[in-house]
Amino acid sequence: MELNQNAATIEYGSYKIAFAEEKVSLPYMGGKGNVSFTCQREKMINGKSKGFESCSLDGISYKATRKNDAHI
């Protein structure tokens, strides 16, 4: 008996981008500094959520709001 199965489709749904308060480095007198963010994306397999996984912000376009939220 021969069985065939189509490959699963993997897509990514929503993203969660969070401001990492403990990793902020801004000079008191002004100037350039560093602000860190963490990013997670929802992994979808065959259209069903399999939870969130950590990912890089590289290549992601986002806009920060006044509430420190980010919109993809």
N, CA, C and O atoms as CSV, one atom per row, in Angstrom:
chain,resi,resn,atom,element,x,y,z
A,1,MET,N,N,0.843,-1.164,0.000
A,1,MET,CA,C,0.000,0.000,0.000
A,1,MET,C,C,0.899,1.242,0.000
A,1,MET,O,O,1.855,1.327,0.771
A,2,GLU,N,N,0.584,2.183,-0.859
A,2,GLU,CA,C,1.356,3.417,-0.945
A,2,GLU,C,C,0.521,4.579,-0.423
A,2,GLU,O,O,-0.631,4.757,-0.818
A,3,LEU,N,N,1.113,5.362,0.464
A,3,LEU,CA,C,0.433,6.533,1.018
A,3,LEU,C,C,1.135,7.793,0.540
A,3,LEU,O,O,2.364,7.855,0.497
A,4,ASN,N,N,0.354,8.783,0.185
A,4,ASN,CA,C,0.896,10.079,-0.213
A,4,ASN,C,C,0.303,11.155,0.677
A,4,ASN,O,O,-0.872,11.104,1.039
A,5,GLN,N,N,1.128,12.124,1.021
A,5,GLN,CA,C,0.656,13.234,1.841
A,5,GLN,C,C,1.248,14.526,1.302
A,5,GLN,O,O,2.444,14.601,1.019
A,6,ASN,N,N,0.411,15.532,1.162
A,6,ASN,CA,C,0.889,16.837,0.735
A,6,ASN,C,C,1.735,17.460,1.834
A,6,ASN,O,O,1.519,17.195,3.016
A,7,ALA,N,N,2.687,18.276,1.449
A,7,ALA,CA,C,3.514,18.977,2.426
A,7,ALA,C,C,2.657,19.971,3.210
A,7,ALA,O,O,1.693,20.523,2.679
A,8,ALA,N,N,3.007,20.191,4.455
A,8,ALA,CA,C,2.288,21.165,5.286
A,8,ALA,C,C,2.599,22.575,4.789
A,8,ALA,O,O,3.686,22.830,4.270
A,9,THR,N,N,1.650,23.483,4.949
A,9,THR,CA,C,1.906,24.888,4.636
A,9,THR,C,C,2.212,25.605,5.948
A,9,THR,O,O,1.457,25.507,6.916
A,10,ILE,N,N,3.325,26.323,5.961
A,10,ILE,CA,C,3.729,27.079,7.140
A,10,ILE,C,C,3.642,28.556,6.807
A,10,ILE,O,O,4.263,29.032,5.857
A,11,GLU,N,N,2.861,29.272,7.602
A,11,GLU,CA,C,2.702,30.710,7.448
A,11,GLU,C,C,2.853,31.338,8.826
A,11,GLU,O,O,2.885,30.642,9.840
A,12,TYR,N,N,2.945,32.655,8.847
A,12,TYR,CA,C,3.056,33.363,10.112
A,12,TYR,C,C,1.920,34.353,10.223
A,12,TYR,O,O,1.660,35.118,9.295
A,13,GLY,N,N,1.239,34.338,11.363
A,13,GLY,CA,C,0.102,35.216,11.598
A,13,GLY,C,C,0.545,36.503,12.267
A,13,GLY,O,O,1.382,37.226,11.726
A,14,SER,N,N,0.006,36.792,13.410
A,14,SER,CA,C,0.293,38.052,14.090
A,14,SER,C,C,1.683,38.042,14.726
A,14,SER,O,O,2.263,36.993,15.007
A,15,TYR,N,N,2.180,39.240,14.935
A,15,TYR,CA,C,3.471,39.454,15.585
A,15,TYR,C,C,3.249,40.185,16.901
A,15,TYR,O,O,2.346,41.014,17.011
A,16,LYS,N,N,4.074,39.879,17.900
A,16,LYS,CA,C,4.071,40.589,19.176
A,16,LYS,C,C,5.444,41.234,19.327
A,16,LYS,O,O,6.462,40.543,19.378
A,17,ILE,N,N,5.465,42.560,19.400
A,17,ILE,CA,C,6.716,43.281,19.587
A,17,ILE,C,C,6.613,44.013,20.913
A,17,ILE,O,O,5.707,44.822,21.114
A,18,ALA,N,N,7.545,43.728,21.820
A,18,ALA,CA,C,7.491,44.320,23.155
A,18,ALA,C,C,8.748,45.140,23.432
A,18,ALA,O,O,9.851,44.783,23.018
A,19,PHE,N,N,8.554,46.222,24.127
A,19,PHE,CA,C,9.621,47.117,24.564
A,19,PHE,C,C,10.284,46.494,25.783
A,19,PHE,O,O,9.604,46.177,26.759
A,20,ALA,N,N,11.586,46.314,25.744
A,20,ALA,CA,C,12.318,45.718,26.858
A,20,ALA,C,C,12.856,46.833,27.759
A,20,ALA,O,O,13.975,47.304,27.560
A,21,GLU,N,N,12.064,47.255,28.747
A,21,GLU,CA,C,12.419,48.390,29.604
A,21,GLU,C,C,13.775,48.242,30.279
A,21,GLU,O,O,14.500,49.224,30.441
A,22,GLU,N,N,14.118,47.024,30.673
A,22,GLU,CA,C,15.371,46.811,31.402
A,22,GLU,C,C,16.606,46.946,30.507
A,22,GLU,O,O,17.730,46.945,31.008
A,23,LYS,N,N,16.412,47.060,29.199
A,23,LYS,CA,C,17.538,47.154,28.269
A,23,LYS,C,C,17.605,48.518,27.576
A,23,LYS,O,O,18.040,48.610,26.428
A,24,VAL,N,N,17.178,49.568,28.266
A,24,VAL,CA,C,17.204,50.911,27.685
A,24,VAL,C,C,18.491,51.611,28.105
A,24,VAL,O,O,18.878,51.580,29.273
A,25,SER,N,N,19.143,52.240,27.137
A,25,SER,CA,C,20.353,52.995,27.414
A,25,SER,C,C,20.234,54.339,26.701
A,25,SER,O,O,20.574,54.461,25.524
A,26,LEU,N,N,19.743,55.356,27.436
A,26,LEU,CA,C,19.593,56.700,26.887
A,26,LEU,C,C,20.384,57.671,27.748
A,26,LEU,O,O,20.224,57.682,28.969
A,27,PRO,N,N,21.236,58.487,27.134
A,27,PRO,CA,C,22.031,59.438,27.913
A,27,PRO,C,C,21.144,60.476,28.602
A,27,PRO,O,O,20.202,60.991,28.001
A,28,TYR,N,N,21.446,60.774,29.846
A,28,TYR,CA,C,20.677,61.746,30.627
A,28,TYR,C,C,20.709,63.127,29.983
A,28,TYR,O,O,19.709,63.844,30.023
A,29,MET,N,N,21.815,63.506,29.403
A,29,MET,CA,C,21.974,64.831,28.812
A,29,MET,C,C,21.536,64.877,27.345
A,29,MET,O,O,21.767,65.882,26.673
A,30,GLY,N,N,20.915,63.822,26.839
A,30,GLY,CA,C,20.452,63.782,25.452
A,30,GLY,C,C,21.469,63.127,24.535
A,30,GLY,O,O,22.586,62.819,24.949
A,31,GLY,N,N,21.079,62.919,23.304
A,31,GLY,CA,C,21.952,62.262,22.330
A,31,GLY,C,C,21.407,60.908,21.938
A,31,GLY,O,O,20.257,60.575,22.223
A,32,LYS,N,N,22.242,60.142,21.286
A,32,LYS,CA,C,21.840,58.810,20.820
A,32,LYS,C,C,21.886,57.802,21.954
A,32,LYS,O,O,22.687,57.920,22.880
A,33,GLY,N,N,21.018,56.816,21.865
A,33,GLY,CA,C,20.983,55.758,22.860
A,33,GLY,C,C,20.457,54.482,22.243
A,33,GLY,O,O,20.258,54.406,21.030
A,34,ASN,N,N,20.233,53.494,23.066
A,34,ASN,CA,C,19.740,52.201,22.606
A,34,ASN,C,C,18.445,51.832,23.322
A,34,ASN,O,O,18.311,52.025,24.531
A,35,VAL,N,N,17.501,51.301,22.561
A,35,VAL,CA,C,16.256,50.780,23.106
A,35,VAL,C,C,16.075,49.386,22.511
A,35,VAL,O,O,16.144,49.212,21.295
A,36,SER,N,N,15.846,48.406,23.362
A,36,SER,CA,C,15.712,47.023,22.900
A,36,SER,C,C,14.255,46.586,22.834
A,36,SER,O,O,13.426,47.010,23.639
A,37,PHE,N,N,13.961,45.745,21.876
A,37,PHE,CA,C,12.646,45.166,21.699
A,37,PHE,C,C,12.779,43.658,21.587
A,37,PHE,O,O,13.820,43.152,21.167
A,38,THR,N,N,11.724,42.938,21.962
A,38,THR,CA,C,11.653,41.509,21.698
A,38,THR,C,C,10.517,41.279,20.707
A,38,THR,O,O,9.546,42.035,20.677
A,39,CYS,N,N,10.645,40.248,19.912
A,39,CYS,CA,C,9.637,39.977,18.885
A,39,CYS,C,C,9.284,38.494,18.889
A,39,CYS,O,O,10.154,37.630,18.993
A,40,GLN,N,N,7.991,38.222,18.774
A,40,GLN,CA,C,7.493,36.856,18.605
A,40,GLN,C,C,6.492,36.855,17.459
A,40,GLN,O,O,5.800,37.845,17.224
A,41,ARG,N,N,6.424,35.741,16.751
A,41,ARG,CA,C,5.449,35.611,15.668
A,41,ARG,C,C,4.649,34.326,15.864
A,41,ARG,O,O,5.148,33.336,16.398
A,42,GLU,N,N,3.400,34.371,15.420
A,42,GLU,CA,C,2.521,33.213,15.540
A,42,GLU,C,C,2.780,32.274,14.366
A,42,GLU,O,O,2.685,32.684,13.209
A,43,LYS,N,N,3.101,31.034,14.656
A,43,LYS,CA,C,3.359,30.037,13.612
A,43,LYS,C,C,2.058,29.312,13.287
A,43,LYS,O,O,1.400,28.760,14.169
A,44,MET,N,N,1.701,29.325,12.006
A,44,MET,CA,C,0.478,28.684,11.540
A,44,MET,C,C,0.864,27.505,10.636
A,44,MET,O,O,1.591,27.681,9.659
A,45,ILE,N,N,0.381,26.323,10.963
A,45,ILE,CA,C,0.615,25.144,10.131
A,45,ILE,C,C,-0.736,24.665,9.624
A,45,ILE,O,O,-1.636,24.342,10.400
A,46,ASN,N,N,-0.854,24.627,8.306
A,46,ASN,CA,C,-2.117,24.266,7.652
A,46,ASN,C,C,-3.291,25.091,8.189
A,46,ASN,O,O,-4.396,24.582,8.376
A,47,GLY,N,N,-3.015,26.392,8.435
A,47,GLY,CA,C,-4.061,27.308,8.865
A,47,GLY,C,C,-4.396,27.275,10.345
A,47,GLY,O,O,-5.289,27.997,10.787
A,48,LYS,N,N,-3.692,26.445,11.130
A,48,LYS,CA,C,-3.965,26.343,12.571
A,48,LYS,C,C,-2.780,26.857,13.368
A,48,LYS,O,O,-1.628,26.546,13.065
A,49,SER,N,N,-3.077,27.645,14.387
A,49,SER,CA,C,-2.027,28.225,15.220
A,49,SER,C,C,-1.300,27.143,16.012
A,49,SER,O,O,-1.921,26.262,16.606
A,50,LYS,N,N,0.024,27.229,16.009
A,50,LYS,CA,C,0.853,26.315,16.796
A,50,LYS,C,C,1.612,27.077,17.874
A,50,LYS,O,O,2.596,26.583,18.423
A,51,GLY,N,N,1.137,28.298,18.172
A,51,GLY,CA,C,1.753,29.094,19.221
A,51,GLY,C,C,2.728,30.117,18.664
A,51,GLY,O,O,2.874,30.263,17.451
A,52,PHE,N,N,3.393,30.824,19.572
A,52,PHE,CA,C,4.319,31.884,19.195
A,52,PHE,C,C,5.756,31.411,19.356
A,52,PHE,O,O,6.066,30.599,20.228
A,53,GLU,N,N,6.631,31.935,18.496
A,53,GLU,CA,C,8.049,31.635,18.567
A,53,GLU,C,C,8.824,32.952,18.456
A,53,GLU,O,O,8.370,33.903,17.820
A,54,SER,N,N,9.991,32.986,19.079
A,54,SER,CA,C,10.840,34.177,18.998
A,54,SER,C,C,11.325,34.364,17.573
A,54,SER,O,O,11.565,33.395,16.852
A,55,CYS,N,N,11.468,35.623,17.174
A,55,CYS,CA,C,11.984,35.918,15.840
A,55,CYS,C,C,12.722,37.253,15.868
A,55,CYS,O,O,12.646,38.001,16.843
A,56,SER,N,N,13.420,37.530,14.805
A,56,SER,CA,C,14.181,38.761,14.659
A,56,SER,C,C,13.291,39.875,14.108
A,56,SER,O,O,12.305,39.606,13.422
A,57,LEU,N,N,13.638,41.109,14.406
A,57,LEU,CA,C,12.937,42.261,13.837
A,57,LEU,C,C,13.483,42.621,12.459
A,57,LEU,O,O,12.931,43.491,11.785
A,58,ASP,N,N,14.561,41.961,12.033
A,58,ASP,CA,C,15.148,42.248,10.717
A,58,ASP,C,C,14.107,42.054,9.619
A,58,ASP,O,O,13.462,41.008,9.546
A,59,GLY,N,N,13.948,43.045,8.781
A,59,GLY,CA,C,13.032,42.952,7.647
A,59,GLY,C,C,11.579,43.213,7.984
A,59,GLY,O,O,10.728,43.149,7.097
A,60,ILE,N,N,11.262,43.508,9.254
A,60,ILE,CA,C,9.882,43.768,9.658
A,60,ILE,C,C,9.678,45.275,9.723
A,60,ILE,O,O,10.481,45.995,10.317
A,61,SER,N,N,8.612,45.739,9.116
A,61,SER,CA,C,8.266,47.158,9.177
A,61,SER,C,C,7.241,47.331,10.289
A,61,SER,O,O,6.230,46.630,10.318
A,62,TYR,N,N,7.497,48.260,11.202
A,62,TYR,CA,C,6.575,48.474,12.301
A,62,TYR,C,C,6.529,49.946,12.669
A,62,TYR,O,O,7.442,50.704,12.342
A,63,LYS,N,N,5.479,50.341,13.340
A,63,LYS,CA,C,5.305,51.724,13.759
A,63,LYS,C,C,4.990,51.730,15.250
A,63,LYS,O,O,3.998,51.138,15.675
A,64,ALA,N,N,5.812,52.385,16.035
A,64,ALA,CA,C,5.578,52.482,17.473
A,64,ALA,C,C,4.518,53.540,17.748
A,64,ALA,O,O,4.452,54.562,17.065
A,65,THR,N,N,3.703,53.286,18.740
A,65,THR,CA,C,2.663,54.240,19.140
A,65,THR,C,C,3.002,54.808,20.500
A,65,THR,O,O,4.007,54.420,21.097
A,66,ARG,N,N,2.202,55.700,20.992
A,66,ARG,CA,C,2.435,56.335,22.286
A,66,ARG,C,C,2.364,55.339,23.439
A,66,ARG,O,O,2.923,55.605,24.503
A,67,LYS,N,N,1.701,54.212,23.263
A,67,LYS,CA,C,1.554,53.213,24.318
A,67,LYS,C,C,2.664,52.170,24.278
A,67,LYS,O,O,2.584,51.158,24.974
A,68,ASN,N,N,3.697,52.402,23.474
A,68,ASN,CA,C,4.782,51.438,23.293
A,68,ASN,C,C,4.314,50.154,22.626
A,68,ASN,O,O,4.962,49.113,22.738
A,69,ASP,N,N,3.180,50.234,21.928
A,69,ASP,CA,C,2.715,49.115,21.122
A,69,ASP,C,C,3.370,49.231,19.754
A,69,ASP,O,O,3.905,50.287,19.418
A,70,ALA,N,N,3.341,48.206,18.990
A,70,ALA,CA,C,3.839,48.268,17.620
A,70,ALA,C,C,2.810,47.638,16.703
A,70,ALA,O,O,2.151,46.669,17.079
A,71,HIS,N,N,2.669,48.167,15.530
A,71,HIS,CA,C,1.707,47.662,14.554
A,71,HIS,C,C,2.454,47.169,13.337
A,71,HIS,O,O,3.323,47.864,12.811
A,72,ILE,N,N,2.127,45.995,12.896
A,72,ILE,CA,C,2.760,45.409,11.715
A,72,ILE,C,C,1.924,45.734,10.495
A,72,ILE,O,O,2.273,45.336,9.384
